[in-house]
Amino acid sequence: QVQLVESGGGLVQAGGSLRLSCAASGSIFSMNSMGWFRQAPGNERELVAAITSGGSTNYADSVKGRFTISRDNAKNTVYLQMNSLKPEDTAVYYCNADQIYFGSWVHYWGQGTQVTVSS
């Protein structure tokens, strides 16, 4: 069982930056993919960015060029660097990890961290 703990959220003005961290209780080396999702009030949870074990990345169109996802396997941590933040980026951000375990996908989630961008 892997536990994910997010940190780094907070209140920032539009145009500012934040870096989110997701620390895993176990090794992330075996995780096929790790990512960040977000959910704003009244909206569904959506993918923000993901990174595979091989280092390939995928971003939502709304954050391309502004957000960067990275992983440090030695520290069992995934990061989301968020620049040029906009009020519409306001949401609870969740860390996610996906693993194939005996042929089935297993999904892990963190508890979420609030990001609020003021205009």
N, C-alpha and C positions, 0 to 999 in steps of 0.2 A: 504494500500500500504506500503510495506516494502522497505526501501532503504538500500543498502549494500555498505560500504566504506572500501576498503582494504588499508593497510599500511604495511610498513616493508620491502618492496623490496629494491633492490640496487645492487651494484657491490661487489662481493666477490671472493676470490681466490679459486681454487679447493681445496677441503678438508675442507673448512670453513663451517660456519653455518649462517642461517638467521631464524628469526621467523616472519611469516606473521600474521597479525591480520585482522579480518573482523568484523567491528562493524555494527550492525543492528539498524535502526532507531526505530524499534518496537520490541516487544517481540519475541524471537526466540523459546520460549517454545512451541508455536503451530506449529512450522515447523517440518514436518515429517522427513526431511533430510536436512543436510547442507554439503557442500563439497567445494573442491578446484579443479578447472580445470586449464589447461595451454595450451597455443598455441604458438608454435614457428613459425617463418616465413616459409611459404610454407607448413605448416602442419595443419592438422585439430585439433580442440580443443579436448583435451583428459582429461578424469577423472584422477586426481592424488590421491585424498583421499576423503572419505565421512564418515559422522557420523550420525546415526539416533537419533531420540528423545530418544530412549532407551539406547543410548550409544554404539551401535554396530558400528564397523568401517570396512571400506573396503579400500584397497590400490591397486594402480597399481603395477604390478610385479616389474617395474623398480625402485620403491621407497621403497619397503618393507624393513624394517630394518633400513632405513635411515630417513624417514619422520614420524612424529606423528601428527595426528589431534586430537584436543580436543575442547570442548565447555564449556563456562561458562554462564549458563542461567541467572544468577544474573546480569551479565554485558552485556548480549545480544551480546556476542562476540564469534567468532570461531577462533581458532589458527591453524597454520601449522608450526610446528617446523621442520626445514630442516637441517640435519646434513650430513657431508661427501658429500658435494655438488660436482657435476661433471659438466663439460662444457655442457654436453647434457641436463642438467636441465635448461639451459638458455631458457627463454620464458616469455610471459606475463601470470601472474597468476590471475585467476578470482575466486571470491567467488560466490557460488551458494546456493540458498535456495529453497526447494521444499515444497509445501503445498497443501493438499487436501482441496479445498474450495467448499462446496456444491457439492461434488461428482466429481469435476474436478481438475486436477493438475494445479497449478499455479507455475510458475518458476520465480525466481528473480535472477538478476545478478548484480555484482558490475562493476566498470569501469575498473578494472584491475590494476595490479602493476607489473612493470618490474623487473625481476630477471636476472642478468647477472653473469655468473660464468666464470672467466678467467682461462686459463690453465697455 
